Amino acid sequence: MTSQTSTTASAAVPAAAQGSHMWVLTLDMPGRGMTTSHGTVTPPAGATRHDVFRRLLDYVASEDPRMASANCVFFTLEPNRL
């Protein structure tokens, strides 16, 4: 599974360079902090939505270790097409 996080909304990235799915994940540690991450991902064949969710939790926690024990307050994973 690959994942990318977007840093600027104005940067045009060709669709071929993006993942097959777009994701948004918000984690909260009540009274201590909150983070929202987003990007694109191409899950491996046979992966479930739960598999992708767990991998993204691990990814966000690797970027911000404080969030390793945070509560998930929002998650979406949708095909990356209009």
N, C-alpha and C positions, 0 to 999 in steps of 0.2 A: 504494500500500500504506500502510495506517495501522498504527501500533503504539502500544500503551499499556503502561506498566509499572505493576504493582500495588505499592502501598506498605504496605498493611495488609490482612491476611487477614480481619479482622473487618468491614471495610467492604463492605456489600452493594451491588453495582452491578447494575442491571437487565441482563438478558441482551441486550436490544435495544441497549444502549450499549456492549456488548463486541464484540470482533472475532469472526470466524467460526472462528478457530483459536487455541489456547492454545500458548505456546512457553516453553521453558526453555533457557538457553544458559549453559554454564560455560566460562570461559576461564582459562588458567593460564600464568603466566610463571615457570617453575621457579626457586625461590629468591627471587623478587621480588614475587610477588603472585598472587592468584586472585580472580575475581569470578563471581558467578552472577546473571543477570538473568532476568526473566520478565515475561510480559504476554500480551496478545491482539493479534491481527493479522487483517486481512482482505486477503488477497492479491488483486491484480487478476486479471481473467479471463485464463486462459492461462499464468499464472505457474507455475513448477515449484517443487518443494521446494528445489532448489538456489538458485533465484532468491531465495526467501524467506530461506534461510540466509545468503546473501551480504549481503542488505539488513540483516538483523539483526546480523551481524558489524559492518557499517559503523555501525549505530545504537549498539551497545555501545561501539565505539571512539570515537564522537563524544561519548559521555557520560563516558568515561574513556580519554583518549588513550594512556595507558600500555599499554592492551590492544590497540592496533592491530597489534602483531606477536605476540600471544599464541597459544598452542596451544589448540585446541578440545578439551576433554575430555568434554563432554556436550552433546548437542543433541536436543531433541524438539520436534515440531510435530504436534499432534493436533487433530482437530475439537473445537470448544469446546461439547460437549454431553455429557450423561450417558446 
